[in-house]
Amino acid sequence: MTQKRILIVGGVAGGATCAARIRRLCEKCEIIIFEMGSYVSFANCGLPYFIGDVIVEEEKLLVATPELFKNRFNIQVCTDTEVLSIDKANKTLDVRDLATGQNRVERYDALVLSTGASAVWPDIDGINLPGIYALRTIPDSRQIRAALENMTRAVVMGAGYLGLELAENLSKRGVKVTVLQSSNQVMQTLDQEMAAFVAKHLEQHGIDCRLNSNVSSFQQNPDQTLSVNLVSGQQITTEAVMISIGVKPRAQLAAQAGLELGQHGGIRVNETMQTSDPDIWAVGDVVEVRNFITNEWLICPLAGPANRQGRLAAAHIVGKDVAGETALMSYRGVQGTSVCGIFGLTVATTGVNEKALKAADFTHYEKVYLHPGNHVGYYPGAKPIHIKLLYDTRNGKVLGAQALGESGVARRIDVISAFIQMGATVYDLEEAELCYAPQFGATKDPVNLAGMIAANHLRGDHPLARWEELLDTHVRVAENHDEAQQLLALILDDPFAQAQIVDVRTAAEFQQKHIPQAVNIPLDSLRDRLQELSREREIWVVCGVGQRAYNATRILQQNGFRVRNLSGGMQTFVTLQPQIDTDAHG
């Protein structure tokens, strides 16, 4: 094991972490990092905030320098150095110093590829015009910051995490921002009804968010502005365009070496992050890994997984005799746990969303919606958290969760994420012992409540009705107001198993907004008005967020009625169908 020579191609989260971990495990290994850029380890997740002047000093983005690696870890870092090819048979790299143009050959005993991902540039006429940018590196951020001096308008192509972070930070610098998204929702990690919260929030903060909008071409105008031409025929004039439609693995080096690639273009690795060559490992955005829940292969360009992959690969590279048996774990796959802040709104997810379950033909699932406060209501400043929980109806296993809100969101998703990785169930969520004080939570934390609602459903305490069962069997967003009203009229004319909708909110709440044709029987008077309800028809109960409807469901069930609780209450209904005027037929 002495004098083992380990070469690492690429730094940042995966490669730099792997190098540092190898050194901590093995003092005698020779470790060299080759980085094509000028920075071996920088906080690329902080780049939008550097553009927005939240992070003022560029140096703050530098996580580690070549000098730090040398002095603290005795690791040699070669920046501005490109690895041109891999010779697997002779276990060598062909390397070029970009500053001098000189080539050399480097020998390895073990090789780690952490070449990352690059921005996807669409094949659109005019894509190479001045003023069109993609943000991946510190030099990219410098270009955009320099352009801000003459920028009053910007178009952001793509409404994922990076795109929306860019939109927020440009807006805070005084730029009028238009976001273009080719699909019918922002943030593909969310399901559509949850993403609707985000789109509304963006509009409330002055972002012109256009869904189902595809760009046909870019043109440069005589005044040096850009025209963004849409397939719809619309045209947007702007000073800058930010391309943020995703990333693709930089796997060319691996492909040229004959390493196995996956269906998404990433390097295929096993549970130890080892490639198809036993002396080569790969980590980070360049690899394809398994989805922890569906077991499907995917690309997961997140810093957290890259960091853990680097640590895991390091242990297997140095081996059991050095790292110890307990360090030689297997990679468990990814859950996609992530969080994003947009104008004060926190958006977080973990596990799979409903779209992924449907795509995988996973039919044994159910979902619940809830909208609890981040802490008890009597303590000042309570804010709602909008949560969607997905679980397996066969065993209660937690499959995924999405949450939105101003405060306390990330904490709840982190808890659920840990439970998912442990293979826990909704019964475990309802019994989770979480910290409580009035300013931090409630005796029934939102995590507990999500578990309780789901567990009660599985026990049969409150059968659930899905909103899409009411809304024409599946969620449909109308194209315009007239179509929305026609759709709703058709749905309401259909007896849908002759269900009767009972709204158990107060009369005042009912008058403000309600589902057309719903009957208002406030919860506190329900026991005295049971005779008004038909025992021949199924009853669907609704309230504001679901809690009172649950209590009503228990009353009605125990009085012999067939009843279901419309999950998430009116809060969820309004979000699902934002274009439908729910007072129009009431």
C-alpha positions in Angstrom: 0.0 0.0 0.0 3.0 2.3 0.5 3.6 4.9 -2.2 0.3 4.1 -4.0 -0.1 6.8 -6.6 -3.6 8.2 -6.8 -4.6 10.7 -9.5 -7.9 12.6 -9.4 -9.3 14.4 -12.4 -11.4 17.4 -11.3 -11.9 19.0 -7.9 -14.9 20.9 -6.4 -17.2 18.7 -4.3 -16.5 15.2 -5.4 -12.8 15.2 -6.3 -11.6 17.5 -3.6 -13.5 15.6 -0.9 -12.1 12.3 -2.2 -8.5 13.6 -2.1 -8.8 14.9 1.4 -10.4 11.7 2.7 -7.7 9.6 1.1 -5.1 11.6 2.8 -6.8 11.2 6.2 -6.9 7.5 5.7 -3.5 7.1 4.2 -0.6 9.3 5.0 1.8 7.6 2.6 -0.2 7.7 -0.6 0.9 10.1 -3.3 -2.2 12.2 -4.3 -2.4 14.6 -7.3 -5.5 16.6 -8.4 -5.7 17.8 -12.0 -8.2 20.7 -12.5 -8.8 22.2 -15.9 -10.0 25.5 -14.4 -8.1 27.9 -12.2 -10.0 26.9 -9.0 -9.7 23.5 -7.4 -12.6 23.8 -4.9 -15.1 26.6 -5.0 -18.7 27.0 -3.9 -20.6 26.9 -7.2 -23.9 26.8 -5.4 -23.0 30.3 -4.1 -22.5 31.8 -7.6 -26.1 33.3 -8.0 -25.6 35.0 -4.7 -22.3 36.5 -5.8 -24.1 37.9 -8.8 -26.8 39.3 -6.5 -24.2 40.9 -4.1 -25.4 38.8 -1.2 -21.9 37.4 -1.3 -19.7 40.5 -2.0 -16.2 39.1 -2.0 -15.2 36.6 -4.6 -12.7 35.1 -2.2 -15.5 33.8 0.0 -16.4 31.4 -2.8 -13.0 29.7 -2.6 -13.5 26.6 -0.4 -9.9 25.5 -0.7 -6.8 26.6 -2.6 -3.9 24.6 -4.0 -1.7 26.1 -1.2 -4.1 24.8 1.4 -4.2 21.3 -0.1 -0.4 21.2 -0.2 0.2 22.6 3.3 -2.6 20.9 5.2 -3.0 17.6 3.3 0.3 17.2 1.3 -1.8 16.9 -1.9 -0.4 18.4 -5.1 -2.9 20.4 -7.1 -2.3 21.2 -10.8 -4.8 23.9 -11.9 -5.1 25.0 -15.5 -4.2 21.4 -16.5 -6.3 19.4 -18.9 -6.3 15.6 -18.9 -6.4 14.7 -22.6 -6.8 10.9 -22.5 -6.6 7.8 -20.3 -4.5 4.7 -21.3 -6.1 2.0 -19.2 -3.7 -0.7 -20.3 -0.6 1.2 -19.1 -2.5 3.1 -16.4 -1.3 6.5 -17.5 -2.8 9.9 -18.3 -1.8 12.2 -21.1 -1.8 15.7 -19.5 -1.4 19.2 -20.9 -0.4 22.3 -19.0 -2.7 24.9 -20.4 -0.3 27.7 -19.3 2.7 26.4 -21.2 1.0 24.1 -23.8 3.4 21.3 -22.8 2.2 17.7 -22.6 3.4 15.0 -20.2 2.4 11.5 -19.1 1.4 10.7 -15.5 1.3 7.2 -14.1 -1.4 6.0 -11.7 -2.2 3.1 -9.4 -5.8 4.3 -8.9 -7.7 7.0 -10.8 -10.7 9.0 -9.8 -12.8 10.9 -12.4 -14.7 13.9 -11.0 -15.1 15.8 -14.2 -18.5 17.2 -13.3 -21.2 18.5 -15.6 -21.5 21.3 -18.1 -24.5 23.5 -18.9 -26.8 22.3 -21.6 -26.8 24.8 -24.5 -29.9 24.5 -26.7 -29.5 24.2 -30.4 -31.2 27.5 -31.3 -30.3 30.1 -33.9 -28.3 32.9 -32.3 -27.3 31.0 -29.2 -23.7 32.2 -29.5 -24.6 35.9 -29.6 -23.0 38.3 -27.1 -25.1 38.7 -24.0 -26.1 35.1 -23.7 -24.6 33.4 -20.6 -24.6 30.2 -18.6 -23.5 30.1 -15.0 -21.2 27.3 -13.9 -17.9 28.8 -12.9 -16.4 31.8 -11.2 -15.3 33.3 -14.5 -19.0 32.9 -15.7 -20.1 34.9 -12.7 -17.6 37.7 -13.4 -18.9 38.1 -16.9 -22.5 38.4 -15.7 -21.6 40.8 -12.9 -19.8 43.0 -15.4 -22.8 42.9 -17.8 -25.1 44.0 -14.9 -23.7 47.6 -15.3 -25.8 48.0 -18.5 -28.5 45.5 -17.8 -32.1 46.6 -17.1 -33.9 43.5 -18.5 -32.9 39.8 -18.5 -34.5 36.6 -19.7 -33.8 33.4 -17.8 -34.4 30.2 -19.8 -35.3 27.5 -17.3 -37.2 27.5 -14.1 -35.2 25.0 -12.1 -33.3 25.8 -8.9 -30.4 27.7 -10.5 -32.7 29.5 -12.9 -35.0 30.8 -10.1 -32.0 31.7 -7.9 -30.6 33.7 -10.8 -34.0 35.3 -11.3 -34.2 36.4 -7.7 -30.7 37.8 -7.5 -30.9 39.6 -10.8 -34.3 41.1 -9.7 -32.7 42.3 -6.4 -30.0 44.1 -8.5 -32.8 46.1 -10.2 -33.2 44.0 -13.3 -36.6 43.2 -14.8 -36.7 39.4 -15.2 -38.7 37.2 -17.4 -38.5 33.4 -16.8 -39.2 31.1 -19.7 -40.1 27.5 -19.0 -40.8 25.0 -21.8 -43.1 22.8 -19.6 -46.3 23.5 -17.7 -44.6 24.1 -14.4 -41.6 25.5 -12.6 -39.2 23.3 -10.6 -39.5 19.8 -12.1 -38.5 18.3 -8.7 -42.0 19.3 -7.5 -45.3 18.0 -8.6 -47.4 20.4 -10.5 -49.8 21.4 -7.8 -46.9 22.2 -5.4 -45.1 24.1 -8.2 -48.1 26.3 -8.6 -47.3 27.9 -5.2 -43.9 28.8 -6.4 -45.1 30.3 -9.7 -47.6 32.5 -7.8 -44.9 33.6 -5.4 -42.6 34.6 -8.3 -45.3 36.7 -9.8 -46.0 38.4 -6.5 -42.3 39.4 -6.5 -42.4 40.9 -10.0 -41.0 38.0 -12.0 -42.7 37.5 -15.4 -43.0 33.7 -15.3 -44.1 32.2 -18.6 -44.9 28.5 -18.8 -45.2 26.4 -22.0 -42.8 28.9 -23.6 -40.3 27.7 -26.1 -37.6 29.9 -27.8 -37.3 29.6 -31.6 -34.3 32.0 -32.1 -32.3 34.9 -30.8 -31.5 38.1 -32.7 -29.2 41.0 -32.0 -30.7 44.4 -32.5 -29.0 47.5 -33.8 -28.9 49.0 -30.3 -27.1 45.8 -29.1 -30.1 44.5 -27.3 -31.3 40.9 -27.9 -34.7 39.8 -29.3 -35.9 36.5 -27.8 -38.3 35.0 -30.3 -40.8 32.5 -29.0 -42.5 29.6 -30.9 -45.8 31.3 -30.1 -44.8 34.3 -32.1 -44.2 36.6 -29.1 -40.9 38.5 -28.9 -39.1 39.7 -25.8 -36.5 42.5 -25.9 -33.7 42.1 -23.4 -30.1 43.0 -22.6 -29.1 39.5 -21.4 -30.2 35.9 -21.5 -29.3 33.3 -18.9 -29.3 29.7 -20.1 -30.3 27.4 -17.2 -32.1 24.4 -18.8 -30.0 21.7 -17.1 -26.6 20.1 -17.1 -25.1 17.1 -18.8 -22.2 14.9 -17.5 -18.8 15.7 -18.8 -18.0 12.1 -19.6 -16.1 12.5 -22.9 -12.8 11.5 -21.2 -14.4 8.3 -19.8 -16.1 7.5 -23.2 -12.8 7.9 -25.1 -11.2 5.5 -22.6 -13.9 2.9 -23.2 -15.5 3.1 -19.8 -19.1 2.0 -19.6 -21.6 4.9 -19.8 -25.3 4.8 -18.7 -28.5 5.6 -20.5 -28.3 9.3 -19.5 -24.7 9.8 -20.7 -23.1 9.5 -17.2 -20.4 7.1 -16.1 -21.8 3.8 -14.9 -20.5 2.9 -11.4 -21.1 0.2 -8.9 -22.0 0.4 -5.2 -18.3 1.4 -4.4 -18.2 4.1 -7.1 -16.0 1.9 -9.2 -16.3 2.1 -13.0 -16.1 -0.8 -15.5 -12.3 -0.6 -15.0 -11.3 -1.9 -11.6 -8.6 0.7 -11.1 -10.8 3.7 -12.0 -13.5 5.3 -9.8 -15.9 8.1 -10.6 -17.9 10.5 -8.4 -20.1 13.6 -8.6 -22.1 15.1 -11.4 -20.4 12.9 -14.0 -21.8 9.6 -12.7 -25.1 7.8 -13.0 -26.4 6.4 -9.7 -29.5 4.5 -8.6 -32.6 6.1 -7.3 -32.8 4.9 -3.7 -36.6 4.2 -4.0 -37.3 3.2 -7.5 -33.8 1.7 -8.2 -33.8 3.5 -11.6 -30.6 5.0 -13.0 -30.4 8.8 -13.0 -28.1 11.8 -13.0 -28.2 13.7 -9.7 -26.1 16.9 -9.9 -26.1 17.8 -6.2 -23.2 18.7 -4.0 -24.2 16.5 -1.0 -24.3 13.2 -2.9 -21.0 14.2 -4.7 -19.3 14.7 -1.3 -20.5 11.4 0.1 -19.5 9.6 -3.1 -16.0 11.0 -2.8 -15.6 9.8 0.8 -16.9 6.3 -0.1 -14.6 6.0 -3.1 -11.7 7.1 -1.0 -12.2 4.3 1.5 -12.4 1.6 -1.2 -9.4 3.0 -3.0 -7.1 2.6 0.1 -8.8 -0.7 1.0 -9.8 -2.5 4.1 -6.4 -2.9 5.6 -6.0 0.9 5.8 -9.6 2.3 6.1 -11.0 -0.5 8.2 -13.9 -2.8 7.6 -16.6 -0.4 8.7 -15.5 2.3 6.3 -16.1 0.0 3.3 -19.8 0.8 2.9 -21.9 0.5 -0.2 -23.4 3.5 -1.8 -27.1 3.5 -1.1 -28.3 5.6 -4.0 -29.7 9.1 -4.1 -33.0 10.5 -2.8 -32.6 13.9 -4.4 -33.0 15.7 -1.1 -32.7 19.4 -2.0 -33.7 22.9 -0.9 -34.0 26.3 -2.6 -34.8 29.8 -1.4 -36.8 32.1 -3.6 -37.7 35.6 -2.3 -38.1 34.3 1.2 -40.0 31.1 0.2 -38.2 27.9 1.1 -38.8 25.0 -1.3 -37.5 21.5 -0.3 -38.0 18.0 -1.5 -36.8 14.5 -0.7 -37.4 11.1 -2.2 -39.6 10.6 -5.3 -42.4 12.8 -6.5 -45.7 11.6 -7.9 -44.6 12.1 -11.5 -41.7 9.7 -10.9 -43.9 7.1 -9.3 -46.3 7.2 -12.3 -43.4 7.1 -14.7 -42.1 4.0 -12.9 -45.6 2.4 -13.1 -45.6 2.4 -9.3 -49.4 2.1 -8.4 -49.3 1.2 -4.7 -49.0 4.7 -3.4 -51.2 7.4 -1.7 -50.6 11.0 -1.0 -51.7 13.4 1.7 -51.6 17.2 1.8 -51.4 19.3 4.9 -50.7 23.0 5.7 -49.6 23.2 9.4 -47.9 26.2 11.0 -44.1 26.1 11.5 -44.8 26.5 15.2 -47.8 26.9 17.5 -50.3 29.5 16.4 -50.4 31.3 19.8 -46.7 32.2 19.5 -46.2 35.3 17.3 -45.0 34.8 13.8 -46.4 31.4 12.9 -46.2 30.7 9.1 -47.8 27.9 7.2 -45.8 25.0 5.7 -47.4 23.4 2.7 -46.5 19.6 2.7 -47.2 16.7 0.3 -46.3 13.3 1.6 -46.2 10.1 -0.6 -46.2 6.6 0.9 -46.6 3.0 0.0 -50.1 1.8 0.7 -48.9 -1.9 1.2 -46.7 -1.2 4.1 -46.7 2.5 4.9 -43.1 3.1 3.8 -42.4 6.7 3.1 -41.6 7.4 -0.5 -41.2 11.1 -0.8 -42.1 14.6 0.5 -42.3 18.1 -0.8 -42.7 21.2 1.3 -42.9 25.0 0.9 -43.1 27.8 3.3 -41.3 30.8 4.8 -39.8 29.1 7.9 -39.0 25.6 9.2 -39.3 23.9 5.9 -35.8 22.5 5.5 -35.8 21.0 9.0 -39.0 19.0 8.3 -37.7 17.7 4.9 -34.4 16.7 6.5 -36.2 14.7 9.1 -38.3 12.9 6.5 -35.2 12.3 4.4 -33.5 10.5 7.2 -36.6 8.4 7.8 -36.7 7.5 4.1 -33.1 6.3 4.1 -33.9 4.1 7.1 -36.8 2.5 5.2 -39.2 3.9 7.8 -43.0 4.1 7.6 -45.7 6.7 8.2 -46.2 4.9 11.5 -42.6 5.9 12.4 -43.3 9.5 11.4 -46.3 9.8 13.7 -44.2 8.4 16.6 -41.1 10.5 15.9 -40.0 12.4 19.0 -39.0 15.8 17.8 -37.9 18.8 19.8 -40.6 21.3 20.9 -40.8 24.8 22.3 -43.5 27.3 21.2 -41.2 29.3 19.0 -39.8 26.2 17.2 -42.7 23.8 16.7 -45.7 22.1 18.2 -46.4 19.1 20.3 -47.6 17.6 17.1 -44.9 18.6 14.7 -45.7 18.9 11.0 -43.7 15.7 10.5 -45.8 14.0 13.1 -49.0 15.3 11.5 -48.0 14.1 8.1 -47.4 10.6 9.6 -50.6 10.7 11.6 -52.8 11.7 8.6 -51.2 8.9 6.4 -51.3 6.3 9.2 -55.0 7.2 10.0 -55.8 6.7 6.3 -54.1 3.2 6.2 -56.0 2.2 9.4 -59.3 3.2 7.8 -59.9 6.0 10.2 -60.5 8.5 7.4 -60.6 7.3 3.8 -59.1 9.8 1.5 -60.6 11.4 -1.6 -58.1 12.8 -4.1 -58.9 16.1 -5.6 -58.3 14.9 -9.1 -61.2 12.4 -8.6 -63.4 15.5 -8.3 -61.6 17.3 -11.0 -62.4 15.0 -13.9 -60.4 12.0 -12.6 -57.1 13.7 -13.1 -55.8 17.2 -12.5 -56.4 19.4 -15.6 -55.5 23.0 -15.8 -57.7 24.9 -18.2 -56.2 27.1 -20.9 -58.5 30.0 -20.2 -61.3 31.1 -18.0 -64.1 30.0 -20.3 -62.7 26.5 -20.7 -62.2 26.4 -16.9 -65.9 27.1 -16.3 -67.0 24.6 -19.0 -64.8 22.0 -17.5 -66.0 22.6 -14.0 -69.6 22.6 -15.1 -69.2 19.2 -16.8 -67.5 17.8 -13.7 -70.2 19.1 -11.4 -73.0 17.8 -13.6 -71.5 14.3 -13.4 -72.7 12.7 -10.2 -69.3 11.0 -9.7 -70.8 8.1 -7.9 -73.4 10.5 -6.5 -71.1 11.9 -4.0 -72.3 14.8 -1.9 -69.7 17.4 -0.9 -70.1 18.7 2.7 -68.0 21.8 3.7 -67.6 21.8 7.5 -66.1 25.3 7.8 -67.9 28.2 9.3 -70.6 30.0 7.3 -68.4 33.1 7.0 -65.5 31.0 5.6 -67.9 29.2 3.2 -69.2 32.5 1.9 -65.7 33.7 1.1 -64.9 30.8 -1.2 -66.3 27.3 -1.7 -66.6 24.4 -4.0 -69.7 24.8 -6.3 -72.6 22.7 -5.2 -71.1 22.0 -1.8 -73.4 22.0 1.3 -72.2 24.0 4.3 -72.7 22.2 7.6 -70.2 23.7 10.2 -68.4 21.0 12.2 -69.8 22.2 15.5 -73.3 21.7 14.3 -72.8 18.5 12.3 -74.1 16.0 15.0 -77.3 18.0 15.2 -77.8 18.0 11.4 -77.1 14.4 10.4 -80.6 14.0 9.2 -79.9 16.4 6.3 -77.4 14.0 4.7 -78.3 11.1 2.5 -77.1 7.6 3.6 -77.4 6.4 0.0 -74.7 8.7 -1.4 -71.0 8.8 -0.4 -70.0 12.0 1.4 -66.9 13.9 0.6 -65.9 16.2 3.4 -63.9 19.4 3.0 -62.6 22.2 5.3 -59.8 24.7 5.1 -56.7 22.4 5.3 -58.1 19.0 6.3 -58.2 18.9 10.1 -61.9 19.7 10.7 -62.8 17.4 7.8 -61.0 14.6 9.6 -63.0 15.2 12.7 -66.2 15.3 10.6 -65.2 12.1 8.9 -64.9 10.3 12.2 -68.3 11.5 13.3 -69.9 10.5 10.1 -68.2 7.1 9.9 -69.4 6.2 13.4 -72.9 7.2 12.5 -73.0 4.8 9.5 -72.2 7.1 6.6 -69.9 6.3 3.7 -67.5 9.2 3.9 -64.1 10.4 2.6 -61.9 13.3 3.5 -60.8 15.6 0.6 -57.0 15.7 1.4 -55.5 19.1 2.1 -58.8 21.0 2.1 -59.7 24.2 0.2 -56.0 25.3 0.4 -55.1 22.4 -1.9 -58.1 22.8 -4.2 -57.4 26.4 -4.9 -53.8 25.6 -5.7 -54.8 22.7 -8.0 -57.2 24.8 -10.0 -55.9 28.4 -9.8 -57.8 29.5 -12.9 -61.2 28.3 -11.8 -63.5 30.8 -10.0 -64.8 28.6 -7.2 -67.5 31.0 -6.4 -69.0 31.0 -9.9 -71.4 28.1 -9.4 -71.9 28.5 -5.7 
